[in-house]
């Protein structure tokens, strides 16, 4: 059962990583809303290195972001939210 769950999770990550959002004309991107706790987990999770950190917290470069959602999945404070680009 656990193997099936891991397969489904990896499938949806692959779908998101490739920017394929069923039923959407535009691609989903992610941004840091409020509440960044400076844990840097999103920095390590982002496959495109679209995230930088400064004294105000994490920032996502929308030009580099491919909408995979790995940053949001790994955000300890749930500060990273999706938006339609």
C-alpha positions as CSV (number, residue, x, y, z in Angstrom):
1,X,0.0,0.0,0.0
2,X,2.8,2.4,0.9
3,X,4.5,1.8,-2.4
4,X,1.3,2.7,-4.2
5,X,1.0,6.0,-2.3
6,X,4.6,6.8,-3.1
7,X,4.0,6.1,-6.8
8,X,1.0,8.4,-6.8
9,X,2.9,11.2,-5.0
10,X,5.8,10.9,-7.5
11,X,3.4,10.9,-10.4
12,X,1.7,14.1,-9.3
13,X,5.0,15.8,-8.6
14,X,6.2,14.8,-12.2
15,X,2.9,16.2,-13.6
16,X,3.4,19.5,-11.7
17,X,7.1,19.7,-12.5
18,X,6.3,19.5,-16.2
19,X,3.7,22.3,-15.9
20,X,0.8,20.1,-16.9
21,X,-2.2,21.2,-15.1
22,X,-5.3,19.4,-16.3
23,X,-8.1,21.7,-17.1
24,X,-6.0,24.9,-16.9
25,X,-5.0,27.2,-19.8
26,X,-2.3,28.9,-17.7
27,X,0.4,27.4,-15.6
28,X,0.4,27.5,-11.8
29,X,3.3,29.3,-10.1
30,X,4.2,29.8,-6.5
31,X,4.9,32.8,-4.3
32,X,5.8,33.4,-0.7
33,X,2.8,35.0,1.0
34,X,3.5,35.6,4.6
35,X,5.1,33.8,7.5
36,X,8.5,32.6,6.1
37,X,10.3,31.0,9.1
38,X,13.8,31.1,7.3
39,X,14.1,27.3,7.5
40,X,15.6,27.2,3.9
41,X,13.8,23.9,3.1
42,X,12.4,25.4,-0.1
43,X,15.8,26.4,-1.3
44,X,16.9,22.8,-1.3
45,X,13.7,21.5,-2.7
46,X,13.5,23.7,-5.7
47,X,14.8,21.8,-8.8
48,X,15.2,25.1,-10.8
49,X,17.0,27.1,-8.0
50,X,14.3,29.8,-8.3
51,X,14.3,30.6,-4.6
52,X,16.6,33.1,-2.9
53,X,16.7,34.0,0.8
54,X,17.4,37.5,2.3
55,X,16.7,39.3,5.5
56,X,12.9,39.3,4.7
57,X,12.7,35.6,4.0
58,X,12.4,33.5,0.8
59,X,11.7,35.0,-2.6
60,X,10.7,33.0,-5.7
61,X,11.8,34.2,-9.1
62,X,8.7,33.8,-11.3
63,X,10.8,33.6,-14.5
64,X,12.6,30.5,-13.1
65,X,9.7,28.9,-11.4
66,X,8.2,26.0,-13.3
67,X,5.2,25.4,-11.0
68,X,6.3,22.0,-9.7
69,X,5.2,22.8,-6.1
70,X,8.2,21.2,-4.4
71,X,8.8,24.4,-2.5
72,X,5.3,24.4,-1.1
73,X,5.4,20.7,-0.3
74,X,8.6,21.3,1.8
75,X,7.7,24.7,3.4
76,X,7.6,24.3,7.1
77,X,5.5,27.4,7.7
78,X,3.2,26.8,4.8
79,X,4.0,30.4,3.6
80,X,4.4,29.3,-0.1
81,X,1.1,29.5,-2.0
82,X,0.1,28.9,-5.6
83,X,-1.2,31.5,-8.0
84,X,-2.1,31.4,-11.7
85,X,0.4,33.0,-13.9
